[in-house]
Amino acid sequence: MYLRTPKRYRPGRQRHLRLISGRVVLRLMLIVILAGAGWLIWQNRERVRSSVLPGLEELAIAVQTQVAPAPTPTATPDVMLAQVECLNSYRQGDLEKAIEQCTVLAHANPNDVGLHYQIAHALIITSNFGQNKARLQQALDFAERTINANPTAPDGWAIRARVLDWMGKYGEALASALHARALDETYAPTYAFLGEIYQDLGQYDTAQMYLERALELDTEGIAVADAFRNLGLLYSNQGRWEEALQPYLAALQRAPNQPYIAVELANNYIALGEIDQAIAVLSSIVERNPRDTTVLFSLGNAYTRNGDFDRAFEYYRRCLDVDPNNIPCLSYLGGLQWSDGDFVTAAVNLQRAIELGSQDPDDYYQLGHSQASLGRCDLAIPYLQQGYQIAVQREDARRQASFIAALQSCGVRTPAENAPGAEQ
C-alpha cells in the first residue's frame, strides 16, 4: 500500500492580481471582428452567393469524386444459365464446355453429390487416358468434394477410386472402392470401378466377376456404360479384339457423349484390320468434339494406317492447334514428316516431343537420323545414343540394330560393338 504524503510548500514570488486578462481582451476583439464581417456579408449576400458558392460547389463535387468513387460492379456468374449449359453441353457431347459450366454450377451447389460426381467423371475421361496429370488432379479434387457433400454416400468414394486408378495408385484406389462397397453393397458404379482396378492389377477373373455384378445391379443407370466399357477393355487387354467389340458398342450406345469409348472401340477395329470402320466411328465423334485431342490423334493414326497421309497430316496439325504440347501428335507428325523426307520440320517436332518427355525409341531414332541426314552428326549422336539405351532396356533387338547402323554412319561405335568378342 502506498501512503499519500502532502506536497511541501515552496515559497515563490507573489502573483499580481489583474482585473481583465490579456486572453479575454483578445477574445473580445475577435468577436467584434467576426460580427462585423458577418454584417458585411449579410449586406452583400447576393454578390457573395453569385461569386463564391459556384466555386465551393465545384470543389465539393471534386472532393466527393476523389474520396468516394463509384464502385465497379463485380461480375457474378449466371447460375441459371450455367445450369442450362451444363446439361445441354453434356447431352451434346461437348465435354469441355460441360466441365466449365457444370463447375460454375457446382460452386453454387456445394452439397450436390451427383453434380460433383459428374464433373469428376468427365475430368477423368477427358484426361487423355491419364496422360494429363493436371486434369486428373482436378478430378481428384472434385471426387473429394463429392465425398464432402455426403461422406456416408458411396458416390464420392467410388469416383475417387477411379481417379486414383487412372493415376496408377492401385492400392489407394482399391481401398477407396472397398470403402464405397462397405457403405452400400448395391451401388453399381463401385463394382464397375473394381472391375477396372483388378484388371490393372492383372487379376482378370476377379475383374470380370465385379463387372458382371455391376451389370446385374444396374441395367439403365450411370454404371452401365462404365461397366460395358471396362468389360471391353478387359477383352482388349487380353488380345480378344473380336469379343471386345460388342461391349464397347453397348457402352457407346449408352454413352455416345464419351469420346474415349469411341477411341478404344476404334483401336479394336484397327487391331482387326478394319480401318474404314475405325475411321467411321471416330468421324462421328469428332463432329461433336472437334477439340478432343485424343479423337484427333486417333483419326490421324487411322488415316496413317490407311495410307491417306494428307488426312493424317490434317488431323495431327488440328491436334497441335488445340494442344501444341501434345506428345503423341508431335511424335506421329514428326514421324510422318521424317518418312516424307522433310528432315528439317521433322527434327523440330521430334525434338519437342522428346523435350516434353517422350520415351518412344522411334522418336530418338528418327530425330537422330534426321540430323545425320542434314549433315549434323554432332547433334544426332546424343539422341541416337539415348535411343539405343532405351532399346537395350526394352530388349528390343530390332531397334538396337537400327541405332547401331545409324551411329556407325556417324563414326560412333556402340558399347555392344566394343565388348570383347563382338567382332569375332
C-alpha positions in Angstrom: 0.0 0.0 0.0 1.2 3.5 -0.9 0.8 6.4 1.6 -0.1 9.7 0.2 2.1 12.5 1.6 1.3 16.2 1.3 3.4 18.3 -1.1 5.8 20.6 0.6 5.1 24.3 0.4 7.7 26.1 -1.7 7.8 29.9 -1.3 7.9 32.0 -4.5 7.1 35.3 -5.9 3.7 36.9 -5.1 1.2 36.8 -8.0 -0.2 40.2 -9.0 -4.0 40.4 -9.4 -5.4 41.6 -12.8 -9.0 42.7 -13.3 -9.0 41.6 -17.1 -6.6 39.1 -18.5 -4.9 39.5 -22.0 -6.7 36.3 -23.3 -10.1 37.8 -22.5 -9.3 41.0 -24.3 -8.1 39.0 -27.4 -11.4 37.0 -27.5 -13.5 40.2 -27.3 -11.6 41.6 -30.2 -12.2 38.5 -32.4 -15.9 38.6 -31.6 -16.1 42.2 -32.7 -14.2 41.4 -36.0 -16.4 38.4 -36.8 -19.6 40.2 -36.1 -18.5 43.0 -38.4 -17.6 40.5 -41.2 -20.9 38.8 -40.8 -22.8 42.1 -41.1 -20.9 43.0 -44.3 -21.6 39.6 -45.8 -25.3 39.9 -45.0 -25.5 43.3 -46.6 -23.8 42.0 -49.8 -25.3 38.5 -49.7 -26.4 38.4 -53.4 -22.9 39.3 -54.6 -21.4 36.6 -52.3 -23.8 34.0 -53.5 -23.1 34.6 -57.2 -19.3 34.7 -56.8 -18.4 32.3 -54.0 -20.9 29.5 -54.0 -20.3 28.1 -57.5 -16.6 27.6 -56.7 -17.5 25.9 -53.4 -19.9 23.6 -55.2 -17.3 22.6 -57.8 -14.8 22.0 -55.0 -17.3 19.8 -53.2 -18.1 17.7 -56.3 -14.3 17.2 -57.0 -13.7 16.1 -53.4 -16.7 13.7 -53.4 -15.4 12.2 -56.7 -11.9 11.6 -55.4 -12.9 10.4 -51.9 -15.8 8.2 -52.8 -15.6 7.0 -56.5 -18.4 5.0 -57.9 -17.8 1.3 -57.1 -17.2 -1.1 -60.1 -19.7 -3.9 -60.0 -18.3 -7.4 -59.6 -19.3 -9.8 -62.3 -21.2 -12.7 -60.8 -21.7 -16.0 -62.7 -25.2 -16.6 -64.1 -26.1 -19.8 -62.2 -29.4 -20.3 -64.1 -27.5 -20.1 -67.5 -24.8 -22.4 -66.2 -27.4 -25.0 -65.2 -28.9 -25.0 -68.7 -25.5 -25.0 -70.4 -24.1 -27.8 -68.1 -27.0 -30.1 -69.1 -27.1 -29.2 -72.8 -23.4 -29.4 -73.3 -23.2 -32.8 -71.6 -26.0 -34.2 -73.7 -24.5 -32.9 -76.9 -21.1 -34.4 -76.1 -19.2 -31.1 -75.7 -17.5 -32.2 -72.5 -15.1 -29.3 -72.3 -17.9 -26.8 -72.2 -19.9 -29.1 -69.9 -17.0 -29.2 -67.4 -16.7 -25.4 -67.5 -20.4 -24.7 -67.0 -21.0 -27.5 -64.5 -18.1 -26.2 -62.4 -19.8 -22.8 -62.2 -23.0 -24.6 -61.1 -21.1 -26.7 -58.5 -19.7 -23.7 -56.8 -23.2 -22.6 -56.2 -24.3 -26.1 -55.0 -21.5 -27.5 -52.8 -23.8 -30.2 -51.4 -24.9 -31.6 -54.8 -23.4 -35.1 -54.8 -24.5 -36.1 -58.3 -23.2 -32.9 -59.9 -19.7 -33.2 -58.3 -19.6 -36.9 -59.3 -20.4 -36.0 -62.9 -17.7 -33.3 -63.1 -15.1 -35.7 -61.6 -16.1 -38.4 -64.1 -15.9 -36.0 -67.0 -12.5 -34.8 -66.0 -11.2 -38.4 -65.8 -12.4 -39.5 -69.2 -11.0 -36.3 -70.9 -7.5 -36.7 -69.3 -6.1 -38.4 -72.5 -6.2 -41.8 -70.8 -4.4 -40.4 -67.7 -1.6 -38.6 -69.5 -3.0 -35.2 -68.5 -1.8 -35.2 -64.9 -3.2 -31.8 -64.1 -6.7 -32.8 -65.2 -6.5 -36.0 -63.1 -5.6 -33.8 -60.1 -8.7 -31.7 -60.8 -10.8 -34.9 -61.0 -9.4 -36.0 -57.6 -10.3 -32.6 -56.1 -13.9 -33.0 -57.3 -14.0 -36.5 -56.1 -13.1 -35.2 -52.6 -15.8 -32.6 -52.9 -18.2 -35.3 -53.7 -17.2 -37.1 -50.5 -17.5 -33.8 -48.5 -21.0 -33.3 -49.9 -22.1 -36.6 -48.2 -19.4 -38.7 -46.6 -21.8 -41.6 -45.8 -22.8 -42.0 -49.5 -20.7 -44.3 -51.7 -20.6 -41.9 -54.7 -17.6 -39.9 -53.8 -15.5 -42.9 -52.6 -16.3 -44.8 -55.8 -15.3 -42.0 -58.2 -12.3 -41.3 -56.1 -11.2 -44.9 -56.6 -11.4 -44.4 -60.3 -9.3 -41.3 -60.3 -6.7 -43.0 -58.2 -6.7 -46.0 -60.5 -6.1 -43.8 -63.6 -3.3 -42.1 -61.6 -1.7 -45.5 -61.2 -2.2 -45.6 -57.4 -3.8 -49.0 -57.4 -3.6 -49.7 -53.7 -5.2 -46.5 -52.7 -7.8 -46.9 -55.4 -8.7 -50.4 -54.2 -9.1 -49.1 -50.6 -11.4 -46.3 -51.7 -13.5 -48.7 -53.7 -13.8 -51.2 -50.9 -14.9 -48.4 -48.6 -17.6 -47.4 -51.1 -18.8 -51.0 -51.2 -18.9 -51.1 -47.4 -21.1 -48.0 -47.4 -23.6 -49.5 -49.9 -23.3 -53.0 -51.3 -25.9 -52.3 -54.0 -24.2 -49.3 -55.6 -23.3 -50.5 -59.1 -20.5 -48.0 -60.1 -18.3 -49.3 -57.3 -18.3 -52.7 -58.9 -17.7 -51.2 -62.4 -14.6 -49.5 -61.0 -13.4 -52.5 -59.0 -13.5 -54.4 -62.3 -11.2 -51.8 -63.8 -8.8 -51.8 -60.8 -8.5 -55.5 -60.7 -7.6 -55.8 -64.4 -5.0 -53.1 -63.9 -3.7 -55.4 -61.1 -3.6 -58.3 -63.6 -6.4 -60.2 -61.9 -8.7 -60.7 -64.9 -11.1 -63.3 -63.4 -11.8 -61.1 -60.4 -12.2 -58.1 -62.6 -14.8 -59.9 -64.8 -16.7 -61.1 -61.7 -17.1 -57.5 -60.5 -18.1 -56.2 -63.9 -20.8 -58.8 -64.2 -22.0 -57.9 -60.8 -22.2 -54.2 -61.8 -24.4 -55.2 -64.8 -26.7 -57.3 -62.6 -27.2 -54.3 -60.2 -27.7 -51.6 -62.8 -29.3 -52.1 -66.3 -30.1 -48.5 -67.1 -28.2 -46.2 -64.7 -24.9 -44.4 -64.6 -22.9 -47.6 -64.1 -23.9 -49.4 -67.3 -21.7 -47.5 -69.8 -18.7 -47.8 -67.4 -19.3 -51.5 -66.8 -19.5 -52.3 -70.6 -16.5 -50.1 -71.4 -14.4 -51.9 -68.7 -15.5 -55.2 -70.0 -14.4 -54.3 -73.5 -11.1 -53.1 -72.1 -10.8 -56.4 -70.2 -11.0 -58.3 -73.5 -8.7 -55.9 -75.3 -6.0 -56.2 -72.7 -6.1 -60.0 -73.4 -5.9 -59.5 -77.1 -9.5 -60.7 -77.6 -10.3 -57.9 -80.1 -13.4 -59.5 -81.6 -15.0 -60.2 -78.3 -14.3 -56.6 -77.2 -16.4 -55.1 -79.9 -19.8 -56.0 -78.5 -19.3 -54.5 -75.0 -17.7 -51.4 -76.5 -20.6 -50.9 -78.9 -23.0 -51.4 -75.9 -21.1 -48.8 -73.9 -21.0 -46.3 -76.8 -24.8 -46.7 -77.4 -25.5 -45.8 -73.7 -22.9 -43.0 -73.6 -22.5 -41.5 -77.1 -21.1 -38.3 -75.4 -18.0 -40.0 -74.1 -15.3 -39.9 -76.8 -12.8 -42.2 -75.0 -15.1 -45.1 -75.6 -15.2 -44.5 -79.3 -11.4 -44.2 -79.4 -11.0 -47.6 -77.7 -13.6 -49.1 -80.0 -11.7 -47.7 -83.0 -8.4 -49.2 -81.7 -10.1 -52.6 -81.7 -11.2 -52.2 -85.3 -7.7 -51.2 -86.2 -6.3 -54.3 -84.5 -8.7 -56.3 -86.6 -7.6 -54.5 -89.8 -11.0 -52.8 -90.2 -9.5 -49.3 -90.7 -12.5 -47.9 -92.5 -14.8 -48.9 -89.7 -12.5 -47.2 -87.2 -12.5 -44.0 -89.2 -16.3 -44.0 -89.4 -16.6 -44.4 -85.6 -14.1 -41.6 -84.9 -15.5 -39.2 -87.6 -19.0 -39.4 -86.0 -17.4 -38.5 -82.6 -15.1 -35.6 -83.8 -18.1 -33.7 -85.2 -19.4 -33.3 -81.6 -15.9 -33.0 -80.1 -13.8 -31.0 -82.6 -11.2 -30.1 -79.9 -10.8 -33.5 -78.3 -7.1 -34.2 -78.9 -7.5 -38.0 -78.2 -10.0 -38.3 -81.0 -7.9 -36.1 -83.4 -4.8 -38.1 -82.8 -6.7 -41.4 -83.3 -8.1 -40.2 -86.6 -4.6 -39.2 -87.7 -3.3 -42.6 -86.7 -6.1 -44.3 -88.6 -5.5 -42.4 -91.7 -1.8 -43.1 -91.5 -2.5 -46.8 -91.4 -4.9 -46.4 -94.3 -2.2 -44.7 -96.3 -4.1 -41.4 -96.6 -1.2 -39.2 -95.4 -2.8 -35.9 -96.4 -5.7 -36.5 -94.0 -3.3 -37.8 -91.4 -1.3 -34.6 -91.6 -4.6 -32.6 -91.3 -5.7 -34.3 -88.0 -2.2 -34.2 -86.4 -2.0 -30.5 -87.1 -5.5 -29.9 -85.8 -4.5 -31.8 -82.6 -1.5 -29.5 -82.2 -3.6 -26.4 -82.9 -5.6 -27.4 -79.8 -2.6 -28.5 -77.7 0.9 -27.6 -79.0 2.5 -29.8 -76.3 0.6 -33.0 -77.2 3.4 -35.6 -77.2 1.7 -38.3 -79.4 0.7 -35.8 -82.0 4.2 -34.2 -82.1 5.7 -37.7 -82.3 3.5 -39.0 -85.1 3.5 -35.8 -87.1 7.3 -35.8 -86.9 7.4 -39.4 -87.9 5.3 -38.7 -91.0 7.5 -35.7 -91.9 10.6 -37.9 -91.5 9.1 -40.6 -93.8 8.3 -37.8 -96.3 12.0 -36.7 -96.2 11.2 -33.4 -94.6 14.0 -33.7 -92.1 14.1 -30.1 -91.0 10.5 -29.9 -89.9 10.6 -33.5 -88.6 13.6 -32.6 -86.3 11.7 -29.7 -84.8 8.6 -31.7 -83.9 10.5 -34.8 -82.7 12.9 -32.8 -80.5 9.9 -31.1 -78.9 8.2 -34.4 -78.2 11.4 -35.7 -76.5 11.8 -32.5 -74.5 8.3 -32.9 -73.2 9.1 -36.5 -72.0 8.7 -38.9 -74.9 10.4 -42.3 -74.3 9.5 -43.7 -77.7 12.7 -45.1 -79.2 11.4 -44.3 -82.7 11.4 -40.6 -81.8 15.1 -40.7 -80.9 16.0 -42.7 -84.0 14.1 -40.5 -86.4 15.4 -37.3 -84.8 19.0 -38.7 -84.9 18.6 -39.9 -88.4 17.1 -36.5 -89.5 20.0 -34.6 -88.0 22.6 -37.0 -89.6 20.8 -36.7 -93.0 21.3 -32.9 -92.7 25.0 -33.4 -92.0 24.7 -32.7 -88.3 26.2 -35.8 -86.7 27.2 -33.7 -83.7 23.5 -33.1 -83.0 22.4 -36.6 -84.0 24.8 -38.7 -81.8 23.4 -37.8 -78.3 19.8 -38.8 -79.4 21.0 -42.0 -81.1 22.9 -43.0 -78.0 19.9 -42.3 -75.7 17.6 -44.1 -78.0 19.9 -47.1 -78.2 19.9 -47.3 -74.4 16.1 -47.3 -74.3 16.1 -50.1 -76.9 18.6 -52.1 -74.8 16.4 -51.6 -71.6 13.4 -52.9 -73.5 15.4 -55.8 -75.0 14.3 -54.6 -78.5 16.9 -56.2 -80.8 15.5 -54.9 -84.0 15.6 -51.3 -82.9 19.1 -51.8 -81.4 20.3 -52.8 -84.8 18.8 -49.7 -86.3 20.6 -47.5 -83.8 23.9 -49.2 -84.3 23.7 -48.7 -88.0 22.9 -45.0 -87.6 25.7 -44.5 -85.1 28.1 -46.2 -87.4 27.1 -43.8 -90.1 28.3 -41.0 -87.8 31.5 -42.9 -87.0 30.5 -44.0 -83.5 30.9 -47.5 -82.1 28.4 -48.7 -79.6 29.2 -50.4 -76.3 28.0 -53.7 -77.8 30.5 -53.4 -80.6 33.3 -52.6 -78.2 32.5 -55.7 -76.0 35.1 -58.5 -76.1 34.5 -60.9 -78.9 32.0 -58.6 -80.6 33.8 -58.8 -83.9 34.6 -62.5 -83.8 
